[in-house]
């Protein structure tokens, strides 16, 4: 997850993947924490990252859903963004797919250029070179020509650009319904259907 606006997308996706009992590795960009503070009013204290993600999901449900979140985030590993020795930085570490949700256009640009400013960029590059699914849930508007060209480069390299565009044909009743329309599409792209 990166520091783009729309942390709700990444958190809800994480929750749904946990519900599907997926084995999940998480990497958070340094700016993600700033956006969580701005959008959910939460600042990480001394708690570990799993506890903080649980707190974020609780706040997400307070804001957008009528139910409680799943009991706990079932993340396999949380990786430090500066840890280029993390398993996800290597093609020998088997993964089924990677999603960057939300994805900043800065992250998009780094991935399109093969620049590794932090672990998310490297892990995404690994997915492209290993021909594994990579979905970038881009959250930006309007788009410049440079950003569109970066999207084209990612697509040509085998990645999937998924703009974070809610679907209104499902007649959403709440903000949570709008978030879920985007997350369900992401899950479809990953082949996760029974959630």
C-alpha positions in Angstrom: 0.0 0.0 0.0 1.3 3.4 -0.9 0.6 7.0 0.1 -2.1 7.7 -2.4 -5.5 8.9 -1.2 -7.9 6.1 -0.8 -6.3 3.9 1.9 -9.8 2.4 2.3 -9.2 0.5 -0.9 -6.1 -1.2 0.3 -7.4 -1.9 3.8 -10.7 -3.4 2.5 -8.8 -5.5 0.0 -6.5 -6.8 2.8 -9.6 -7.7 4.8 -11.2 -9.5 2.0 -8.1 -11.5 1.2 -7.8 -12.4 4.8 -11.4 -13.6 4.7 -10.5 -15.7 1.6 -7.7 -17.2 3.7 -5.0 -16.0 1.4 -1.3 -16.0 2.5 -0.5 -12.3 2.4 2.8 -10.3 2.5 2.3 -6.6 3.1 4.7 -3.8 2.4 3.7 -0.2 3.3 5.3 2.8 1.8 6.6 5.4 4.2 3.9 7.9 3.1 1.1 5.4 3.6 1.2 6.2 7.4 0.7 10.0 6.7 -2.4 9.3 4.6 -3.8 6.9 7.2 -3.4 9.7 9.7 -5.2 12.2 7.4 -8.0 9.9 6.1 -8.7 7.8 9.2 -7.3 10.0 11.9 -4.9 7.3 13.2 -1.3 7.6 14.0 0.9 4.6 14.8 2.2 4.5 18.3 4.4 1.8 19.8 2.1 -1.0 18.7 3.3 -3.5 16.1 2.1 -3.2 12.6 -0.5 -6.0 12.8 -2.1 -4.3 15.7 -2.0 -1.0 13.8 -3.6 -2.6 10.7 -6.3 -4.1 12.9 -7.0 -0.6 14.4 -7.1 0.8 10.8 -9.7 -1.8 9.8 -11.7 -1.0 12.9 -11.8 2.7 12.0 -12.6 1.9 8.4 -15.6 -0.1 9.6 -16.6 2.8 11.9 -16.6 5.2 9.0 -18.0 3.1 6.1 -19.6 -0.2 7.2 -22.3 -1.3 9.5 -20.6 -4.5 10.6 -17.4 -5.2 12.6 -14.1 -6.1 10.8 -12.8 -9.6 10.8 -11.2 -10.6 14.2 -7.7 -9.9 13.1 -5.6 -9.2 10.1 -4.1 -12.6 9.0 -1.0 -11.2 7.3 1.8 -13.7 6.7 4.5 -11.1 6.9 4.8 -7.3 7.1 7.9 -6.0 5.4 9.8 -2.8 6.1 9.8 -0.6 3.0 13.5 -0.2 3.3 14.3 -3.9 3.6 15.6 -4.9 0.1 16.6 -8.3 1.6 13.0 -9.1 2.2 11.8 -12.3 0.5 9.4 -10.4 -1.8 12.4 -8.7 -3.3 13.5 -11.9 -5.0 12.0 -13.8 -7.9 12.8 -17.1 -6.1 10.1 -16.2 -3.5 6.9 -17.7 -5.0 3.9 -15.5 -5.1 0.6 -15.7 -7.0 0.1 -12.0 -7.6 0.8 -8.5 -6.3 -1.6 -5.6 -5.9 -0.5 -2.1 -5.1 -3.6 -0.5 -3.5 -3.8 2.4 -3.6 -1.0 3.2 -6.0 0.5 6.6 -6.3 1.5 7.9 -9.7 5.0 8.3 -8.2 5.0 4.5 -7.5 3.6 4.0 -11.0 6.5 6.0 -12.4 9.2 4.1 -10.5 7.8 0.8 -11.5 7.5 1.8 -15.2 11.1 3.0 -15.1 12.6 0.1 -13.1 13.6 2.4 -10.3 13.6 0.9 -6.8 13.2 3.7 -4.2 11.7 1.2 -1.7 10.6 -2.4 -1.4 7.2 -2.0 -3.1 9.0 -0.8 -6.3 11.4 -3.8 -6.3 8.6 -6.3 -5.5 6.5 -5.0 -8.4 9.5 -5.2 -10.7 10.0 -8.8 -9.6 6.4 -9.6 -10.6 6.9 -8.1 -14.0 10.2 -9.9 -14.7 8.8 -13.2 -13.5 5.6 -12.7 -15.5 3.4 -12.9 -12.4 0.2 -10.8 -12.2 0.7 -7.3 -11.0 -2.3 -5.0 -10.4 -1.8 -1.3 -9.8 -4.9 0.4 -8.3 -4.1 3.9 -9.5 -5.8 6.7 -7.5 -5.1 9.9 -9.4 -7.1 12.4 -11.5 -6.6 14.0 -13.9 -3.7 12.2 -15.6 -0.8 13.8 -17.4 0.7 12.4 -20.6 3.7 11.2 -18.6 1.4 9.2 -16.3 -0.5 7.8 -19.2 2.7 6.7 -20.9 3.9 5.1 -17.7 0.6 3.2 -17.6 1.2 2.1 -21.2 4.7 0.9 -20.2 3.3 -1.2 -17.3 0.6 -2.7 -19.5 3.1 -3.6 -22.2 5.3 -5.2 -19.5 2.4 -7.4 -18.4 0.9 -5.4 -15.5 -2.7 -4.4 -15.1 -3.7 -0.8 -14.5 -6.9 -0.6 -12.6 -8.1 2.9 -12.0 -9.9 3.2 -8.6 -13.2 4.0 -10.3 -16.3 3.0 -8.4 -19.1 1.2 -10.3 -22.5 2.9 -10.1 -24.4 0.3 -12.1 -24.7 -1.8 -9.0 -26.7 1.0 -7.4 -24.5 1.6 -4.4 -26.3 2.9 -1.2 -23.2 3.8 0.9 -19.6 4.8 0.6 -18.7 1.3 1.7 -20.6 0.0 -1.4 -18.5 2.2 -3.6 -15.3 1.0 -2.0 -16.4 -2.6 -2.4 -17.2 -2.2 -6.1 -13.6 -1.4 -6.7 -12.3 -4.0 -4.3 -14.5 -6.7 -5.9 -13.1 -5.9 -9.3 -9.6 -6.2 -7.9 -10.5 -9.6 -6.4 -11.9 -10.7 -9.8 -8.6 -9.8 -11.4 -6.8 -11.9 -8.9 -9.2 -14.8 -9.4 -10.6 -14.6 -5.9 -14.3 -15.2 -6.2 -15.8 -16.7 -3.0 -15.5 -13.8 -0.6 
